Amino acid sequence: MELNLGIETRNEYLYLELMKGAMTLVKDVMLVKPGENVVITGDTSSDRRVMDAVSQAAYAVGGIPAVITYATAPNACMEPPAPIGSAVSRADVWIELAYSYIMHSQAFRDSLDFGTRYICLTGMDVEMIVKTVARVDYDAMIELGEYMKKSLEEADEIVVKAQNGTDLRAYNKGRKVRHSGQKATRKGYPIMLGGQISWCPAEETIEGKLVFDGALWPPLSIGKLNAPVELLFKEGRIVQISGGAQAETFHAWLDGFGDENMYRLAHYSLGFNPGVPAVTGRIVEDERVFGCMEFGIGSQGKAIMGAFWTAASHTDGTLLRPTIVLDGKVFEQDGVYVDEGARNLCKKLGVAGYCSESR
């Protein structure tokens, strides 16, 4: 499998910034302690420089790193080879860098049952860790996420619109919001790269049109979108897919599993990592483009606190400039936060466009 992501391959490229990002990730995000077993998994599509830097950082803080590389699987969420499943299911900390990630697999669930502190950084390369970790005020970003979490949990009706034709309505009905970009303070609780909150409104209330216009991955052959992919939802399930060639590829990919749960909307997410101003083709970045929304389809993990189900796989797509209306009040307009509290925290974070007093 060959990937065309435009990654700079020189070993010396941003090597100092890379080590800073790796140390921040290991010490300040994953909170690795002396004597802890740290398993770092990657596949043959992973950036080996990141794997090595993370293992060196883990060792530097007193952890016991084990780096495992295996062949890139054709799809995400597939069960890994048995020795890998055994390793991650007994780790204190698991940092997943594999392109075809195994989150949502049985091996993943076993690791959480054991109490592993897990983070999914699928496809993370040198540029990504530098932009989204090393050069970001992580604590300020978490503060913004906590504010957004509170705002969403206080709302019931959520309407998502966009100039691309998106018009999606749902009701939270008291559902909790997961701040996935937190620090790894809890055993057996999966986290993600900072700059994202996720939840699922009551699934049966999700109705309307959702148009992906940024990225969609997997299938592995898509990534950046060159034309919109339109999805029509009825009671939380996709009932129609339309668009161009990439929409046809996506439809065929879903059909190929023969699994009805692959048509279920698994979560909504807000993306707000200031290190990601635009789509790159790397899904961990793409679902954190500042101001975007991201939606998961397929398996729904327990951490989302929704209905919870398993499916053959999971995919994520992004809407770049959403308008979000919470109980009739506009929270975000065309990709720009208009809520006063959110704007103040964006200013604190130093996000371009929010730093001046006037709008």
Secondary structure, DSSP 8 states (H G I E B T S, - for coil): ----------TTTTHHHHHHHHHIIIIIIS---TT-EEEEEEETTS-HHHHHHHHHHHHHTT-EEEEEEE---SSTT----HHHHHHHTT-SEEEE--SS--TTSHHHHHHHHHT-EEEE-TT--HHHHIIIIITS-HHHHHHHHHHHHHHHHT-SEEEEE-TTS-EEEEE-TT---B-TTS---STT--EESSSEEEE---GGG-EEEEEE-SEEESSTT-EE-SS-EEEEEETTEEEEEEESHHHHHHHHHHHHTT-GGGGBEEEEEEE--TT--S--S-HHHHTTSTT-EEEEEEEE-GGG-SS-EEEEEEEEEEESS-EEEETTEEEEETTEE-SHHHHHHHHHHT-TTSSSS--
